[in-house]
Amino acid sequence: MALEPEEPEIVTIRDGTVLYVRRVHRTDKPHFEKGFAKLSRESRYFRFLADRKELTEADLTYLTEVDFDQHYAIVAFTRDENDDIIGVGVARYVRLPGRPDAAEVAVTVADDYQRRGVGTMLYDRLLAAARAAGITVLRSDIHFENRGIRELLERAAPATVIGREGVVVTLELKI
Ligand SMILES: CC(C)(COP(=O)(O)OP(=O)(O)OC[C@H]1O[C@@H](n2cnc3c(N)ncnc32)[C@H](O)[C@@H]1OP(=O)(O)O)[C@@H](O)C(=O)NCCC(=O)NCCS
């Protein structure tokens, strides 16, 4: 893993807003904490499929200290007037145990940035990284009412429902 965060890519989303995108870094923990605190209850619930009030230290370590082989994650962010990072979105995949060709995928975008193309922009980059790493199947456990993530995932390929438990539907798609 890189010792310092890499130089971010500068990306302009469809409404002209400029964002920065790079791999997640261990120093992103405070940004994850703040970003999570600002998420709406629905977005938190859709992401974690549970009524989570905050991220624990263990969560923050898991989410930010990734090896970019089994677990790959990128972040989009902007900067405030003090040049401090404001998290805007994150996309990640985690390889499934014993399935080197398959990975679980998750994408989260800050509420005030949703429906502005950030999810698509991150997902495109995640897809490229996953394909380059030999991943051909993506899986995601989603809330059955989460139309947004389903539409987003299916921008790559049609998804098949491979399981359902309560409100959680497991989708799989070939990329
Ligand atoms: C799902 C999520 C990542 C989508 O991110 P986004 O930045 O809003 O996505 P985009 O703006 O790129 O939208 C892509 C397309 O998805 C569909 N979409 C996105 N949000 C939608 C919603 N709430 N309802 C219906 N369709 C939606 C649309 O087709 C959209 O295209 P359009 O805006 O041109 O119509 C975002 O809503 C989010 O973070 N939700 C909370 C966390 C979550 O549910 N994560 C998924 C679990 S892993």
The ligand as an SDF file (V2000), in Angstrom:
LIG
                    3D

 48 50  0  0  0  0  0  0  0  0999 V2000
  -27.1960    4.2230   -4.8200 C   0  0  0  0  0  0  0  0  0  0  0  0
  -26.2620    5.4240   -4.9290 C   0  0  0  0  0  0  0  0  0  0  0  0
  -24.8320    4.9650   -4.6890 C   0  0  0  0  0  0  0  0  0  0  0  0
  -26.3860    6.0320   -6.3250 C   0  0  0  0  0  0  0  0  0  0  0  0
  -25.4400    7.0890   -6.4290 O   0  0  0  0  0  0  0  0  0  0  0  0
  -25.7230    8.4010   -7.2990 P   0  0  0  0  0  0  0  0  0  0  0  0
  -24.5210    9.2420   -7.2600 O   0  0  0  0  0  0  0  0  0  0  0  0
  -26.9990    9.0140   -6.8470 O   0  0  0  0  0  0  0  0  0  0  0  0
  -25.9120    7.7540   -8.7410 O   0  0  0  0  0  0  0  0  0  0  0  0
  -25.9930    8.5130  -10.1320 P   0  0  0  0  0  0  0  0  0  0  0  0
  -26.3060    9.9520   -9.9320 O   0  0  0  0  0  0  0  0  0  0  0  0
  -24.7610    8.1910  -10.9010 O   0  0  0  0  0  0  0  0  0  0  0  0
  -27.2590    7.8090  -10.7680 O   0  0  0  0  0  0  0  0  0  0  0  0
  -27.1630    6.7490  -11.6860 C   0  0  0  0  0  0  0  0  0  0  0  0
  -28.5340    6.2600  -12.0530 C   0  0  0  0  0  0  0  0  0  0  0  0
  -29.0430    5.4270  -11.0340 O   0  0  0  0  0  0  0  0  0  0  0  0
  -30.4610    5.6270  -10.9430 C   0  0  0  0  0  0  0  0  0  0  0  0
  -30.7690    6.1580   -9.6080 N   0  0  0  0  0  0  0  0  0  0  0  0
  -29.9170    6.7020   -8.7210 C   0  0  0  0  0  0  0  0  0  0  0  0
  -30.5690    7.0060   -7.5800 N   0  0  0  0  0  0  0  0  0  0  0  0
  -31.8480    6.6520   -7.7690 C   0  0  0  0  0  0  0  0  0  0  0  0
  -33.0190    6.6970   -6.9630 C   0  0  0  0  0  0  0  0  0  0  0  0
  -32.9850    7.1730   -5.7030 N   0  0  0  0  0  0  0  0  0  0  0  0
  -34.1720    6.2070   -7.4780 N   0  0  0  0  0  0  0  0  0  0  0  0
  -34.2230    5.7080   -8.7150 C   0  0  0  0  0  0  0  0  0  0  0  0
  -33.1440    5.6310   -9.5410 N   0  0  0  0  0  0  0  0  0  0  0  0
  -31.9930    6.1030   -9.0720 C   0  0  0  0  0  0  0  0  0  0  0  0
  -30.8430    6.5890  -12.0430 C   0  0  0  0  0  0  0  0  0  0  0  0
  -31.1190    5.8390  -13.1900 O   0  0  0  0  0  0  0  0  0  0  0  0
  -29.5670    7.3520  -12.2040 C   0  0  0  0  0  0  0  0  0  0  0  0
  -29.4440    7.9520  -13.4520 O   0  0  0  0  0  0  0  0  0  0  0  0
  -30.0940    9.4110  -13.7150 P   0  0  0  0  0  0  0  0  0  0  0  0
  -29.7880   10.2870  -12.5300 O   0  0  0  0  0  0  0  0  0  0  0  0
  -29.4170    9.8460  -14.9610 O   0  0  0  0  0  0  0  0  0  0  0  0
  -31.5700    9.1750  -13.8360 O   0  0  0  0  0  0  0  0  0  0  0  0
  -26.6700    6.5090   -3.9010 C   0  0  0  0  0  0  0  0  0  0  0  0
  -28.0400    6.7700   -4.0350 O   0  0  0  0  0  0  0  0  0  0  0  0
  -26.3750    6.1510   -2.4720 C   0  0  0  0  0  0  0  0  0  0  0  0
  -25.2660    6.3380   -1.9810 O   0  0  0  0  0  0  0  0  0  0  0  0
  -27.3630    5.6160   -1.7330 N   0  0  0  0  0  0  0  0  0  0  0  0
  -27.1800    5.3160   -0.3120 C   0  0  0  0  0  0  0  0  0  0  0  0
  -26.2220    4.1740   -0.0760 C   0  0  0  0  0  0  0  0  0  0  0  0
  -26.6270    2.9470   -0.8500 C   0  0  0  0  0  0  0  0  0  0  0  0
  -27.7840    2.6390   -1.0080 O   0  0  0  0  0  0  0  0  0  0  0  0
  -25.6390    2.2030   -1.3270 N   0  0  0  0  0  0  0  0  0  0  0  0
  -25.9030    0.9710   -2.0180 C   0  0  0  0  0  0  0  0  0  0  0  0
  -25.7490   -0.2040   -1.1410 C   0  0  0  0  0  0  0  0  0  0  0  0
  -24.2050   -0.9500   -1.4660 S   0  0  0  0  0  0  0  0  0  0  0  0
  1  2  1  0
  2  3  1  0
  2  4  1  0
  2 36  1  0
  4  5  1  0
  5  6  1  0
  6  7  2  0
  6  8  1  0
  6  9  1  0
  9 10  1  0
 10 11  2  0
 10 12  1  0
 10 13  1  0
 13 14  1  0
 14 15  1  0
 15 16  1  0
 15 30  1  0
 16 17  1  0
 17 18  1  0
 17 28  1  0
 18 19  1  0
 18 27  1  0
 19 20  2  0
 20 21  1  0
 21 22  1  0
 21 27  2  0
 22 23  1  0
 22 24  2  0
 24 25  1  0
 25 26  2  0
 26 27  1  0
 28 29  1  0
 28 30  1  0
 30 31  1  0
 31 32  1  0
 32 33  2  0
 32 34  1  0
 32 35  1  0
 36 37  1  0
 36 38  1  0
 38 39  2  0
 38 40  1  0
 40 41  1  0
 41 42  1  0
 42 43  1  0
 43 44  2  0
 43 45  1  0
 45 46  1  0
 46 47  1  0
 47 48  1  0
M  END
$$$$
